[in-house]
Amino acid sequence: MSRNWYILSTYTGYEAKIERTIRSFLDKGDLDSSVILDVKVPVEEITEIKDGKKKTRKNNFLPGYVMIEMDLPEIGWKDTCSKLYRIQGVSGFVGNTNKNAHPFPISKNEAMNLLQKCGVIKGEKAVRIRQVYNIGDVVKITEGAFASFSGSIKEINLEKEKLLVDVQIFGRPTPVEVNFSQVEKE
């Protein structure tokens, strides 16, 4: 037996319900808690900026999938898997076309990346800013040393979530690098 993360394929929109059902089965003893160790719906926090106000919400970044950590035994794994298959909304394990075959776990790196994105494991960044910017858009800087300055966007770096904004300082356009969270559209 070895601990691994598996991905359950579900009906879209049923992820939270399936997580609650599995946890309920574990509490009642219908599923073995020494086999099923953890269940997670992969969600991430997204901060949206609307009308100059920041709103944080949770977004399911893998709709139709639930992560499940299991320590499947060599003998008796079919019993656990068949109980999971019988939950309404579960369509199977990712990578398995045959319900009678042993499910395939995801790699340790894939599991770590998903758990970091969920914020379960400390990673680079768990919160993502969702805002659509285009080159040439006029924005107002709301935070930092250049707060209350306005300027037009010259460059967009989506990976680092940074903008290069030309602001007028002493009558000259000066490029200023700011985070997505430090500006709002005018």
Disulfide bonds with the S-S distance in Angstrom:
none
